[in-house]
Each structure stands twice: as structure tokens, then as C-alpha cells.
Amino acid sequence: MKFAGRVGIVTGSGRGIGRGIALGLAEQGGTVVVVDVDIKSAEAVVKEIEAMGGKAMEAKVDITKSAEVNDMVAKVIEKYGKVDILVNNVGWNKVKPFVTGDEELWDRVIAINLKGPIICCRAVVDNMMQNNYGKIVNVSSDAGRVGSTGESVYSAAKGGVITFTKTLAREMARYKVNVNCVSPGPSDTPFLAEVSAENPKLMEAVKRAIPLRRLGEPKDIANAVLFFASDDAEYITGQTLSVSGGLTMHS
């Protein structure tokens, strides 16, 4: 029960990878705040957690709006007294060539994938600094490490998440707040299913290119996130871990 007594906020945890992270956190004793723009999906995850004997609450939040994020964090602190863990899992993209995009799309991609995590971090760090304890895990993407065709602005935003993670880790180290990044490769999520429906041949080519010959599953990403969120990683900060089945590899 690595997370007994810990309170964790997981954004975008109504489905997919976020749901896997929330369930894993609860299974190991953590109290989970299930954050999603779709309140029904968040409520469903809370019911799953409660059915297994865990503790959770749901919150409908648009992470691109600081007022909503700050209000949610204030309610969490009022109810539980602290925030120990923040997992910035929310991500969104529309796969298309750069030249066919427009400013409205770019703004949305940057707001959700980069500005949102920044807002969420700002909302929790004061409490973590006061408590001299905290674990922040930002979910980036290997697109942010190596680039990805059809995901130019998304790649830029996710690359920004990686460098933001490193800088925040340096600033928070004196307060014993660890800040790390998990960088998934192609994973079997509802979002990828939508992309696959539009580009079935592309997805088959991606699978063949992965050395482990399969897409990542939510639990694969969740396991890496939960490691960084635990005290097992207390001497690790400012790092980016690629979880991609070997599709991309660090030098």
C-alpha cells in the first residue's frame, strides 16, 4: 500500500491512461481526485474505486481555466488537508499536416497540452512547499522527444512539458518536491482508436515498427507514473521516462 495516507489529483482520469493511473493509485491505498471535463466518466471511475474499497472524489474541471483548477484544488485541501501527488495526464490533439492547421487549432492544442499542466502545477505547489513533500508527474509524449508527422504543434507543446518539468524540478528540489515526466509512445487509448479509424494502415505500420510488437496499454503507462509518484523514486527528479515498447530509445 505505497500510497496509504496520500492524496493524489489525476487530470483526465475519466478514461484511458488517466483512468488506469487513478485505479492504480487507489489500489495501493491512495485517495484519488478524479478530474475530467466529462463529469459522468469521472463519476464512473469514482464508483469503481469505491467498489474496491478505495477513497475518491470526482471533479469537473477544464484545466485550461485557472479559476476552475484553483477552485478544485482549494476544495481538495479543504476536504483532505493537503495534496501529495499531482498527475498531469490530460492530452489532446488533431492529427493533420501542419500546413492544413489553423491558429484556432494551435491555440487549443497548446492550451490543453502545455498551459493546462502549468496551471495545475501552479495550483498545487504552494501546498506541497508548505508540507515539504510532493510528487508531480507530467505525462508528455514521445512526439515531444523526437517529433511526429502530423503532430507538429502537439509535439512542440509536449516538448515544452518536458523542459518545464526539468526546470520546475530544479526549483522545487529544496522543498522535497519531485517533478518527473513519463513519455508514452503509441498507446491503446480511445484517442488512438479515433486516429486508427481514420488511418488504419498507419496504425498497422506503427505496430510493426515497435520492437515489442504491440501498442502500449494504459497499465504500462500507469505503472511508470505510479513509480514516479511513489517514495521509491524519492531520489529521482527532472527525468523523462519513455514508455514506448522500444519504438524510441534514449542514447
C-alpha positions in Angstrom: 0.0 0.0 0.0 2.6 2.5 -1.2 0.1 5.4 -1.3 -1.6 4.9 2.1 -2.4 8.4 3.5 -1.5 10.1 0.3 -3.9 12.4 -1.7 -3.5 12.5 -5.4 -5.0 14.5 -8.2 -5.1 12.9 -11.6 -6.3 15.0 -14.5 -8.1 13.5 -17.5 -8.8 10.4 -15.4 -12.3 9.6 -16.7 -11.0 7.1 -19.3 -7.9 5.7 -20.9 -4.5 6.2 -19.3 -5.8 8.5 -16.7 -8.3 6.0 -15.5 -5.6 3.4 -15.3 -3.5 5.8 -13.2 -6.4 6.6 -10.9 -7.3 3.0 -10.3 -3.7 2.0 -9.7 -3.3 4.8 -7.1 -6.4 3.7 -5.3 -5.4 0.1 -5.4 -2.3 1.0 -3.5 -4.1 2.9 -0.8 -4.2 6.4 -2.2 -7.1 8.9 -2.0 -7.8 9.9 -5.6 -9.3 13.1 -7.0 -10.7 12.1 -10.4 -10.6 15.2 -12.6 -12.2 15.3 -16.1 -14.3 17.6 -18.2 -16.7 14.8 -18.6 -18.2 14.5 -15.1 -20.1 11.3 -15.9 -16.9 9.4 -16.8 -15.3 10.8 -13.6 -18.2 9.7 -11.5 -17.9 6.2 -13.1 -14.3 5.9 -12.1 -15.0 7.1 -8.6 -17.7 4.3 -8.3 -15.1 1.8 -9.5 -12.6 3.0 -6.8 -15.3 2.9 -4.1 -16.4 -0.6 -5.2 -12.8 -1.8 -4.5 -12.9 -0.2 -1.1 -10.9 2.9 -2.0 -11.5 6.6 -1.4 -12.1 9.1 -4.2 -14.0 12.2 -5.3 -14.8 13.5 -8.8 -14.3 17.0 -10.1 -15.4 18.5 -13.4 -12.6 20.9 -14.4 -11.3 22.5 -17.6 -7.6 22.5 -16.9 -7.1 25.5 -19.3 -9.0 27.7 -16.9 -7.1 28.7 -13.9 -10.1 29.7 -11.9 -11.6 26.2 -12.2 -8.3 24.5 -11.3 -7.7 26.7 -8.3 -11.2 26.2 -7.0 -10.8 22.4 -7.4 -7.5 22.4 -5.5 -8.9 24.6 -2.7 -11.8 22.1 -2.3 -9.4 19.2 -2.2 -7.3 20.8 0.5 -10.4 21.8 2.5 -11.6 18.2 2.4 -8.4 16.2 2.8 -6.0 18.8 4.2 -3.3 18.5 1.5 -2.2 17.5 -2.0 0.6 15.0 -2.1 0.5 13.9 -5.7 -0.4 15.6 -9.0 -0.5 13.7 -12.2 -1.0 15.9 -15.3 -2.4 13.3 -17.7 -4.7 15.4 -19.9 -3.7 15.5 -23.5 -5.5 16.2 -26.8 -4.6 16.5 -30.5 -5.9 16.5 -34.0 -3.6 14.7 -36.4 -3.1 16.6 -39.6 -0.3 18.2 -41.6 1.0 21.4 -40.3 0.0 23.4 -43.4 -3.6 22.4 -43.0 -3.9 23.6 -39.4 -5.0 27.0 -38.3 -4.5 29.3 -35.3 -7.6 28.1 -33.5 -6.4 24.5 -33.6 -2.8 25.6 -32.5 -4.2 27.6 -29.6 -6.3 24.7 -28.4 -3.5 22.1 -28.6 -1.1 24.4 -26.7 -3.7 25.3 -24.1 -4.6 21.7 -23.3 -1.2 20.1 -23.6 1.1 22.8 -22.2 -0.7 25.6 -20.5 -3.1 23.3 -18.6 -0.3 21.3 -16.8 1.4 24.6 -16.0 -1.8 25.9 -14.4 -2.3 22.7 -12.4 1.3 22.8 -11.1 0.9 26.4 -10.0 -2.2 25.5 -8.2 -0.7 22.7 -6.0 3.0 23.7 -5.4 2.3 26.2 -2.6 0.7 23.4 -0.5 3.5 21.0 -1.4 6.1 23.5 -0.5 4.5 24.2 2.9 4.3 20.4 3.6 7.9 19.9 2.3 6.6 17.0 0.3 5.2 16.4 -3.2 5.2 14.3 -6.3 4.4 15.8 -9.7 4.3 13.6 -12.7 3.7 15.2 -16.1 2.6 12.9 -18.9 4.2 14.1 -22.1 4.7 12.1 -25.3 7.5 10.7 -27.3 6.2 13.1 -30.0 7.7 15.8 -27.8 11.1 14.0 -27.7 11.5 13.0 -31.3 8.7 14.7 -33.3 5.8 13.0 -35.1 4.4 13.6 -38.6 1.0 15.2 -38.5 1.6 16.4 -34.9 3.8 19.4 -35.2 2.2 21.8 -32.7 1.3 18.9 -30.4 5.0 17.8 -30.5 6.1 21.3 -29.6 3.7 21.5 -26.7 4.7 18.1 -25.3 8.4 19.1 -25.8 7.6 22.1 -23.7 6.2 19.9 -21.0 9.5 18.0 -20.8 11.6 21.2 -20.4 9.0 22.7 -18.0 9.4 19.5 -15.9 13.1 19.8 -15.7 13.0 23.5 -14.7 10.3 23.0 -12.1 12.2 20.1 -10.7 15.2 22.3 -10.1 13.2 25.0 -8.4 11.2 22.5 -6.2 14.1 20.3 -5.1 14.8 22.3 -2.0 11.2 21.7 -0.9 11.5 17.9 -1.4 9.0 18.1 -4.3 10.0 15.6 -7.1 8.9 16.5 -10.6 9.3 13.9 -13.3 7.9 13.1 -16.8 6.5 10.0 -18.4 6.6 10.0 -22.2 4.3 7.4 -23.8 4.7 6.1 -27.3 1.6 4.9 -29.3 -0.9 3.5 -26.8 -4.2 1.7 -27.0 -6.5 4.6 -25.9 -9.8 6.0 -27.1 -7.9 8.8 -28.7 -5.7 6.5 -30.7 -8.7 4.4 -31.7 -10.2 7.6 -33.3 -6.9 8.2 -35.2 -6.7 4.5 -36.2 -10.2 4.6 -37.6 -9.1 7.4 -40.0 -5.7 5.8 -40.7 -5.9 2.0 -40.3 -2.8 1.3 -42.5 -0.8 3.8 -40.5 -1.6 2.1 -37.2 -0.6 -1.3 -38.5 2.7 0.2 -39.7 3.3 1.7 -36.2 2.7 -1.7 -34.6 5.2 -3.3 -36.9 7.8 -0.6 -36.0 7.6 -1.2 -32.3 10.2 -3.7 -31.2 7.9 -5.3 -28.6 5.3 -5.6 -31.4 2.3 -4.2 -29.6 0.8 -0.8 -28.7 1.2 0.3 -25.1 -1.7 -0.3 -22.7 -3.0 2.1 -20.1 -1.4 -0.1 -17.3 2.0 0.2 -19.0 1.9 4.0 -18.7 0.2 3.9 -15.3 3.0 1.7 -13.8 5.6 4.2 -14.8 3.6 7.1 -13.4 2.9 5.3 -10.1 6.6 4.6 -9.7 7.5 8.3 -10.1 4.6 9.2 -7.7 5.9 6.8 -5.0 8.6 7.2 -2.4 10.5 4.6 -4.4 11.5 7.5 -6.6 12.4 9.9 -3.9 16.0 10.4 -5.3 14.8 10.9 -8.9 13.7 14.3 -10.2 13.7 16.2 -13.5 13.7 13.0 -15.5 11.8 11.8 -18.6 11.0 8.1 -19.0 9.9 6.9 -22.4 7.3 4.1 -22.3 7.1 3.1 -25.9 7.9 -0.6 -26.3 11.3 0.4 -27.7 10.0 2.5 -30.5 12.1 5.4 -29.4 15.2 5.0 -27.3 17.4 7.3 -25.3 21.1 7.5 -26.3 
